[in-house]
Amino acid sequence: MSDSKIVVIGAGSAMFGPGTLRDILVHPALHGSDVVLVDIDAEQLQEVHEFGQRMNSLAGAECRISATTDRRQALVGADFVVVSVAVDRERLWKLDFQIPLKHGIKHVLGENGGPGGLSHALRNIPLLLSICRDIEELAPDAWVINFTNPMSRLCMAVARETRLKFVGLCHQIGAGYRIVSKILGVPREQLRLRAAGLNHFTWIQDMRDLETGDDVYPLFWEKLESSERGYQPLSRLLGQMHGLYPAVGDTHAGEYIGDAWRYVGTEGYDFARHARSVKELSQKVRAVADGDVEEAQAWLSKTSGERAVPVIVGLKNDENSYEEAVNVVNEGAIPNLPDDAIVEVPAIVGAVGVQAIQAPPLPTGIAALCRRQVAIQELVLEAAVSGSRDAALQALALDPVVADMETARAVLDELLAVHAKHVALT
């Protein structure tokens, strides 16, 4: 039985809280843990808490599950803090996408790069750092596991502004597996990819068939050439140009490419589909909370696919387990990126922490694209921490999605005016 205390902040989110809680409850190594659910939405939090109590009983996990809107109360003595938070995410993201379009900025997603990425970061960095200040005071030895976007920018904030142990996790390498599996016509379980770069901008450096051990990159290029031209056209072009294929899919890679819209379009995130998914998931959570045993068993029969629990178990039990994609301080893991950059690379997870596995240097062109993003991230962090409008403007002017300085100034002015309640720069 575990004696760990796991705090889940943002647990009221239907897309994050129930899945994370289920992953904890079904893993034998975490049975008996103290699990504290935290959210500012008391009603949604209560629903997830009831869901958790039902699942805990059916799973025989013997965890002690509690819920509170007071994160400071929750954090005392925590061993692990899993964080997925955002300021009014969907509503403000829509504005972050629409406003740049008005100014002629053709972007493809508006979440992690471009003006939208700036806006997201200016809202979420102060929020995450405020949580981290509480963790430093109340649970200074805890591991922080961050899921909040923009991942690289927020992890850079934690690395440079706190003393905490942290790791950022993202499932986007799964897109690389789906793409490679489709092109090669083999099950993803038969493949092993190794990718390195920045979050949502990683590049496949090694591609293997697990059954034979063979390098299947040459076959991938051959089959890609004869495959459907309309499938992942931006990634196809980037792969042909740089010699490595992106591991993240067109829309995410496109946030860091100036003319990605030519290949991806400017439709942006499908908020309507997301809303339907949230509604459907919420109904299932409510059903379990109300005592639907069949639905609960369906939940218990699988895991979310997210990596928070495997990382927690690896750290706790010194498993030296392999993780395909973690966001950590570079410290030489990618030799031709800055040592203090936040990179996404494979790692070994054990009692000594999350140890990045050394990757080969990135091709010169890819490294240059990544280094520009690191410089932008640094400016965004400066703006978020110091309140510098000049740093924010410089970040936009440097961004490949923004055509010129006057457009950068105009879009920044409107974004700051619209988001004045949440962001104040001088």
Residue, then its C-alpha position, 0 to 999 in steps of 0.5 A: m500500500s502506498d503512503s504517497k500524497i497526490v494532489v490534482i489541481g484542475a481536477g474539475s475538468a472533465m477532460f483531465g480530472p476523471g481520467t487522472l483519478r482513474d489512472i491513480l486508482v487502477h495502478p496497484a502501486l498507488h493503492g492506499s494513496d491520499v488523493v486530494l482533488v482541487d478546483i475552483d469550480a465547486e460543483q464540478l469538483q464535487e461531481v468528480h469527487e463522487f465519481g472518484q469515491r465510486m471508482n475507489s470502492l469498485a477498484g478496491a484501491e483503498c485510497r483516501i480521496s478528498a476534494t477542496t477549493d482551497r489549494r493551500q489546504a490541499l498542498v500541505g505535505a504533498d509528494f506529487v502535484v499534478v497540474s492542468v489549469a487555465v484561465d477561462r480556457e475555451r472562451l479566451w482561446k477563441l478570442d486569441f484566434q479571432i483577433p490576430l485574423k482581423h489583423g491579417i495574421k494567418h495562423v493555424l491554432g493560436e494556442n502555443g505559438g504566435p499571438g495566441g501562444l503569447s496570450h495564453a502564456l501571459r495568462n497562465i504563467p502567473l497562475l502556474l507560478s502562484i501555485c508553485r509559490d504555494i508548493e514551495e512553501l507547503a510541500p517544497d520536496a514535491w514533484v510538480i507534473n505540469f500538463t498546462n499549455p503553452m508547455s515549454r513556456l510554462c515549464m521555463a517559468v517553473a525552471r527559472e522562477t522556482r526551486l521545485k522539481f518538475v516535469g512537463l508531460c504531453h501526449q502529442i508524440g502519439a500523433g507521430y505514432r498514428i502518422v507513421s503507422k498509417i504510412l507504413g501500414v503496421p500497428r503502432e504497437q509494432l513501432r518505436l519512435r524516438a523524437a526530440g525538439l521542443n514541445h509540439f515541435t519534436w522531430i523523429q530521429d529514429m524509427r524502428d520496427l520492434e519485431t525485427g529491430d530494423d530501421v524503417y525510416p528509409l521505408f517510411w520515406e519511400k511510402l510517404e512519397s507514394s502516399e496521399r498528397g493531402y495527408q499531413p502536407l506541411s509535415r511532408l514538406l518539412g520532412q523533405m526539406h530538413g530530413l527528419y519528419p515532425a512527430v506532432g502533426d500539421t496543426h501543432a508544428g504549424e504554430y511555429i511555421g510562418d506560412a503553415w496556413r497555406y497547407v493547414g488552413t485557418e479554421g483553427y481549433d474545433f471548439a464545437r467538437h470539443a464541447r460535444s466531447v466534454k458534454e459526453l464525458s461529463q455525462k459518463v462521469r455523472a453516471v458513475a457518480d450516480g452509481d452506474v456500475e457498468e459505466a464504472q467498470a468500463w472506466l476501470s477497464k482502461t487507462s487514459g494514455e496520459r503519463a502522469v501515473p507512470v511517472i509518479v510510480g517511476l519516481k516513487n519506486d525507483e523503477n528506472s522506467y522509460e518515458e518517450a516524451v518529457n519536458v525538462v531543462n535541456e542541460g545538453a540533452i540536445p547538444n545544439l540547443p541552449d542548455d537552459a532551454i526546455v526540450e522534449v526528449p525521452a528520459i529515464v525516470g527513477a529515484v534520482g529524478v527524470q533523466a533526459i536521454q542524450a539525443p543526436p544534434l538536430p539538423t542545422g535548419i531545425a535547430a535554428l527554428c527551435r532556437r528562435q522559439v526558445a528566444i521567443q519563450e524567454l521574451v514571453l517569460e520576461a513579459a509575464v514575470s516583469g509585466s514588460r510590454d516591450a518584451a511582449l512586443q519583441a516576442l511577437a515581432l520575432d515570431p514567424v507567424v507575424a509579418d511585420m512590426e506594425t502588425a505585431r504592435a496592433v495585435l498586441d494592443e488589441l489582445l491586451a485591451v481585450h484581456a485587461k482583466h487577466v493581463a497587465l503590461t506596461 
